[in-house]
Amino acid sequence: MRTLLRLCMVVALACAPAFAPSAASAAGGPRVLAVTTGNEAQDVADYALERLQMEARRWNFTLIEGTAEDVKQLGEYDVIMFLNTGGDFLDDDQQDAVETFVEQGGGLITTNTAIEAEPDWAWYHETLGATALPRAEAATEEPVEFNSGSQITEGLDDELKLTERWYYFEPAPAQPGSTVLATLTAGGGAVSWVNESLPVFYASPGGEGKTWGDRDFLQLIRQAIWWGAGNDAAMVQNSDDAAPSWPYTLTFVLFVVAVAGGGSIAVWRLDKAETEKETAEA
């Protein structure tokens, strides 16, 4: 019995290093500068950044929270993100830096109110390819449909429902300048699209905190980040944050068996000692 116990423990310890999750090769993952200046709801922006930081750890990209001042040093980034930005938050030099960055291949990811930001910046709005009409006064839940054929929408659920103050656009994004990725099921209004010539992405949702907690919306954003960084390979999950695979479970079972076996032997020895003591006293 003692030999069996030792064998179980040796097997468990020997298997653990081989079966334990190992980090995916994350070296060289996209570096993203996220700017939220001018947003309408700081609590929503903060929650969005929190969720995106979790996505970054899990999906092998780096998210740096920055301000307009950081836009002048875009050389160290692959993607810049205007997360619910608003108003005139960039000066002329910062606008020029963004233009140069994008035209040289850097990604620009924009969400929600970013479509209304910088109203006098002609390049920005021509690149986004649409003009937003005033948003609905009240948030409503609407189903969203994704168009296939893009790595940004790959694997997304066709039954996504989000509650937002929805934008409509006039002019709306259209080919040949834009490729629409998602539309409202009712009415077909554009929800998300990309520029066909430059790595520029826009998603109109994101004004409500609950949206940033939605698994499919976060997948849309992280796949857009990957696309914006110029990486057309499939995203690889960092296995440090992934669910354990079956070999890990097997190791755990062996460990439990070893512990249970050791406990059983200890109880058996205690019972045997007490029995021998009682026999001797009798």
Beta strands, then each sheet from edge to edge (+ up, - down):
strand 1: 31-35
strand 2: 62-66
strand 3: 79-83
strand 4: 107-111
strand 5: 140-146
strand 6: 160-164
strand 7: 178-184
strand 8: 190-195
strand 9: 200-203
sheet 1: 2+ 1+ 3+ 4+ 9+ 8- 7+ 5- 6+
end
